[in-house]
Structures are given as C-alpha cells and as structure tokens.
Amino acid sequence: MGVVAERKDIETVYLGNFSWATANEIAGELEEAGVFWWAKNPGAITRVLFAEFGVRLFVDRSRLDEARSIAARLVTEAESS
C-alpha cells in the first residue's frame, strides 16, 4: 500500500481491520472511487499484547457508507474464493 499524504481538511473514521491482501484490494477500490483513506499496521507490542493482526483502514467520514459497501463486497468475494 502506498503512503498517503496528510490531509487536515478531512476527518477520517475507522473502516475495519482486514488481512493485508484484502486491505490492499479495498485500498485500490477506494482510490478508484476517489475516497480518501489511510492504513495502520499493528506494531510489535500491539501484536504481542493484544494479538492484533491485519491492517486497520480509515476513510473519509463523509464517504463512509460508500467505503463500507466497497469493503463488504470485497470481503464477501475473498471469503467465497
């Protein structure tokens, strides 16, 4: 996943925690749709203390419904493969 430039004019909200592969697909679709997003990977301490794995995605609050639809479709496709 690419680095996303900081945007002070957009408020982001949590979209979900996804496997790296699924997060990468979602990010690509978000970019195609013009939805601002950013990702956070868990650090070593978080993985050990909280057993947290995967990528947390955050998206523009004003486009959350659209981002949820994209994510839901891709998660469903990934699970059915």
N, C-alpha and C positions, 0 to 999 in steps of 0.2 A: 504494500500500500504506500502511496506517495505521501509526502509531507504536505500538510495543508497550511496555508498562510493564516496568520492570526486575523480574526475579524472582530472588531469591537462593536460593530453595528448589528450583530446577530446574536440572539440568545439561543444557546443550544440546550437540548434536553436528551436524556438517556433513551436510546432506542432499544438496546438489548446487548446480551453477551452471546457471541457466536464463535464457532470454530474459525480458525484462520482462513480456511478456504471459503467458507460461507460468507464471512465478513468481507473478503476480497471481492466476491461476486456482488454482494449488496453495495459495496462502495462504488463499484463500476456502474451499476444501475443508477445509484444516486447521482453520480456525476453526469451520466447521460440525461437524467431528468432535470439537472440544474439545481439539485438540492445540496446545500452546504452541509458538510459532515466533517467529523474528525474521529480518530480512533485512539484508544489507550490499551496497551498491553499490560497485563499484571506484572508487577515487579517480583523479584525473587522472594522477598519477605511475604508478600501477599499470597503467592503460590503456596508457600510453606505453612503459614499461619492459618490461612482461610481456605486452602485448597481451591483457589480460584484459578481457572484456566480459561483460555479463549481471549477474544478481543471484544472490548466494550466499545460500541459505536454510539456516537452522539450526533444529533442532527438539528437543523434549524427548527426552532419551536413552531414557527408559522407553517412549516411543511411536514409536521409530524405525522398526520394522517396518511399523506402520500408515502412517506418513508416507511410507515408500518405496513402499508399494502405491498410495497416492493419487497420488504424483508419477509413478510408472511408467504408471498408467492415463492421466493427463492428457497426458504426453509422447507416448504412443502415439497418443492421439486427435489431438493437434496435428500430428503427423507424417503422419497419414493424411488430413488435411484438404486 
